[in-house]
Amino acid sequence: MDNAEELNVKLFRKLESELAEYKQKLLSMPAGEILTHAYEYTIREDIVYDLEYNDLSAEQASALLKLDKPLEAIYQKFEHMDCSYMSMIHQAIELKADDLIMTRKCDQPEIGR
C-alpha cells in the first residue's frame, strides 16, 4: 500500500468513527430533535461514502487527518458552499412532471386515424 492509499484509509476510518459518534449523539435525543438533524446526518454520511470510493492526494488526506474532527470541518465547508441543491430538486420535479405529460400524450389515441 502506498502512502496516499494508506492515508486515505486512515482518513476514511477516522471519518467513519466520527460519524458513528455523531449518530450515537443523535440517538440520545428525542425523536423530534433527531429529525431536525436528519439532513446534516445524511450529508455527513454522503461525505464518508464519497471518500470510500474516491481518493485524495497524500497531501490532502494528511491535512484532513491533522484535524480533530475532519468530518465536522468538511460538513461546515459544504454548508457554506454556494450549492445548487435546491435547483437540482426543482429540476427533478420538472423532469418528473414532463415525463408524466409525455406518457399521458403517448397513451391518448390520435383522432382521425
C-alpha positions in Angstrom: 0.0 0.0 0.0 1.5 3.4 -1.0 1.5 6.4 1.3 -1.5 8.1 -0.3 -3.6 5.0 -0.1 -2.6 4.4 3.5 -3.5 8.0 4.4 -6.9 7.7 2.6 -7.7 4.5 4.6 -6.8 6.2 7.9 -8.9 9.2 6.9 -11.8 7.1 6.0 -11.7 5.2 9.2 -11.4 8.4 11.2 -14.5 9.8 9.4 -16.4 6.6 10.0 -15.6 6.8 13.7 -16.7 10.4 13.8 -19.9 9.6 12.0 -20.6 6.8 14.5 -20.1 9.2 17.4 -22.4 11.7 15.8 -25.1 9.0 15.3 -24.9 8.0 18.9 -25.3 11.6 19.9 -28.4 11.9 17.7 -29.9 8.6 19.1 -29.7 10.0 22.6 -32.0 12.9 21.6 -35.8 13.0 21.4 -37.3 11.9 18.1 -38.3 15.4 17.1 -34.8 16.7 17.7 -33.3 13.8 15.6 -35.5 14.8 12.7 -34.1 18.3 12.9 -30.6 16.9 12.3 -31.6 14.3 9.6 -30.3 16.4 6.7 -27.0 17.0 8.5 -26.6 13.3 9.2 -27.3 12.4 5.6 -24.8 14.9 4.3 -22.1 13.6 6.7 -22.9 10.0 5.6 -22.5 11.1 2.0 -19.1 12.6 2.7 -17.9 9.4 4.3 -19.4 7.4 1.4 -17.6 9.6 -1.2 -14.3 9.1 0.5 -14.8 5.3 0.5 -14.7 5.4 -3.3 -12.7 8.5 -4.2 -9.1 9.0 -3.0 -7.5 12.3 -2.1 -3.8 13.1 -2.7 -1.5 12.2 0.2 -1.1 15.9 1.0 -4.9 16.4 1.1 -5.6 13.3 3.2 -2.7 14.3 5.6 -4.1 17.8 6.0 -7.5 16.5 7.0 -6.1 13.8 9.3 -4.5 16.6 11.4 -7.9 17.9 12.3 -9.6 16.6 15.5 -13.0 16.4 13.7 -12.4 16.3 9.9 -16.0 15.3 9.1 -17.3 18.3 11.0 -14.9 20.5 9.2 -15.8 19.1 5.8 -19.5 19.4 6.6 -19.1 23.0 7.7 -17.3 23.7 4.4 -20.1 22.1 2.5 -22.7 24.1 4.4 -21.0 27.4 3.4 -20.7 26.5 -0.3 -23.0 28.0 -2.9 -24.6 24.7 -3.9 -27.3 24.2 -6.4 -29.1 21.5 -4.3 -32.4 23.3 -4.4 -32.2 23.9 -8.2 -31.5 20.2 -8.6 -34.6 19.4 -6.6 -36.6 21.7 -8.7 -35.2 20.2 -11.9 -36.2 16.7 -10.7 -39.7 18.0 -10.1 -39.9 19.5 -13.6 -38.5 16.4 -15.2 -40.9 14.1 -13.5 -43.8 16.3 -14.4 -42.6 16.4 -18.1 -42.3 12.5 -18.0 -45.9 12.3 -16.9 -47.1 14.7 -19.5 -45.3 12.8 -22.2 -46.6 9.5 -21.0 -50.2 10.9 -21.0 -49.8 12.2 -24.5 -48.4 8.9 -25.8 -51.3 7.0 -24.1 -54.0 9.1 -25.8 -55.4 7.8 -29.0 -54.9 10.1 -32.0 -58.1 11.4 -33.5 -58.6 11.0 -37.2 -56.7 7.8 -37.8 
